[in-house]
Amino acid sequence: MTLTEKVLARAAGKASVQAGDNVWVNADVLMTHDVCGPGTIGVFKREFGANAKVWNPDGVVIIPDHYIFTADSLSNRNVDILREFARDQGLKYFYDVIDDPNGTWKFDAAKGSFARQFGARYAGVCHAALPEKGHTRPGEVLFGTDSHTCMAGAFNQFATGIGNTDAGFVMGTGKLLLKVPETMRFRLEGRLQPGVMAKDVILHVIGEIGFDGATYRAMQFDGPGVAGLSMDDRMTIANMAIEAGGKNGIFPFDARTAEYVEARTRLNGTRQAYEPVEADADQKCCYERVVDLDKLEPLVACHPDPGQRKTAKELGGMKLDRAYVGSCTGGKASDFVEFARVVRGRKVAIDTFGVPATPTIVRELQTTWWGDQTIWQILQDAGVRLTENAGCAACLGGPVDTFGRMNEAGLKCISATNRNFPGRMGSKESEVYLASPATVAASALAGKVTDPREYLS
């Protein structure tokens, strides 16, 4: 069996499963957020009763993160709905924006978008917060009401996005009927070269198979090249499995996985026991391809979908209006460090926005020194507009006052985010080009698509 089949077989209480089997799977964690949470709660109450209790109050994780730092009253109200439900259900893992469990959330537009407006428990972008808070454990099943839930596959677990109806059912029963996906295997060999990042790996893969090339399939990334990838790297790759239509992305378990998971579960007091899975030597995959990391170049996914891959060199000279670094995919501490490596001592030539994924990352950037400056100061001195309000921000567009949102038609933005369909970051007449933080940084400096190796010695 493949990694995905191993996890699902265990979750279904079976000795083995194979692609195409329909099985009832026991969930370990159900995650929802402010966009889909109210709808999921509505389905749950409609189907199980107004006074029904969730299947496991410690298994439901609620993380408001999408439309938070906006004066839009309905968006603010969504957070209050989550708080009321978490209080009534006695949920342990509700990462609220405010500290008062009986309060209401309201974004203060007068304070602006740059300074912190959240309480002590706020966790930031759900996909980055889940591992940071110790909710991603090898060998488990994680369902989330967000397509990029597959990011948690970096931790050797089956993680996939589901809709509100399915999530309402899981909330009440802890189970879901799934068809076991076929597995596409990508064997990684070699090591990434300077200026090339994990984002380039997944853009290369999607460019090879197309934005629908993995539809309802598991994308398994293994091979000797995995050892050279950090957990942040693996999260970036697994996150964008959905951009090829994948049901999930998944990585093998190793010492680096163990170190990360064990540190986070101890720090946050979440469940520490876990049991990783290992693929069988005779596993059956529907597709296999070797990816030579040594030979990859900085890539850009062109408008209007992530499958439109070109090298940064090929697009060199294409003028840009905006640059954006942030989101679950491109807002991790290591992403900002690589961005800073390129822009240090220089000035960006176009409007450039930076949105860290979690408050913890904000603190790391503000307290990690590089010479006589923190990473945060390096970025600010380069002209990057940084907000302390970690969250999804303009990655999903949002209300018109969302930080970094493209409200004007015709803008071209190069972004470290994960999706570039028309209207994704605002105006439907704008264009989004996806790239690694290093490529975004170089392009921000030049005002046009630029290979980051031009700025790296």
C-alpha angles and dihedrals in degrees: 000000000000123000092266093047091050093054094045094046090055092045090050093048092241132132090228144351133192136206111289096028116131110221139170106241126201113226123224096189135014115196127191136166142199096284098052101016098084091049092048091049089050092053091046093052093043094052102033102029138269092272098039120131126226117255093249122006090201092051097058114083118188119193120175107206116128113070099015112118097053133102090228103126096210091053090050090048091056089064090051090053090055092049093051092049094047091050094048092047096043092236114184097200109056109131099203127196091225133042099228109088089201097042134097128241121238126165112227105223090186090067090055132223100283106065123068117275104172140089134246098275099046108122107187127220109019098226093052093039095053095065093035091056094045101256098123111082127170117257095020135116119241123186121189136178091236130079094230092060084106087081088086089067085087085079097059095261136118105252124168142157121251136182129255094263094053090043091052089053092048090048090058102037109018089230140097134185110236137177109228106243125228113250127239110199123212112188110204118209133177127010135287113260125226111289093022118102140184089267087065090055095057094039087054092050094047089047089054098049102025132242089287098035095108099040109165091350133120114243108213118194115195141132134097093301091070091072090067093053121092120223088256088056092050092048091054092052096044091045093064097048085101089059087069091046093260123163089216144340121224141184132198120257119255141155092281090056091049093049092052097044096044093049093050097044092050093047094050100034094239123145109298101191117095140151117214124210130229126203119245119251090239096046115154117229128180092216136018131189135167117227113201104208092192091065100047120114132200106284139196127206106217129217129304104028140007093251093069095094125178132157117258087241092057090053094042111138097029104134121233135199101199145017127204132189119184146069130102089297101045106016102078121118092254090052091057092045091056090045089052091048089063101040099038109129092004138092128237116239098208137041105290125188128195123195117175114215098231140016088246089060090050089055092046092052091047095049103035111096127211106187108313095340137065118238087250091056092047090055094045092048088053089057100257114152102228126190125200089208099096114204147101093294112161096355088093097029100237129178117342094261092058113130111260095003116154103235097164125080119241098028118143115210130185108208141182089214125108110245134048109177114142111288094012094127098028130291115053087222093059124092128224124201116194121218143144120282089253092054091044089052094050091046091049089055094048098037088230137069105292137177106242091220087076087071100038122086 
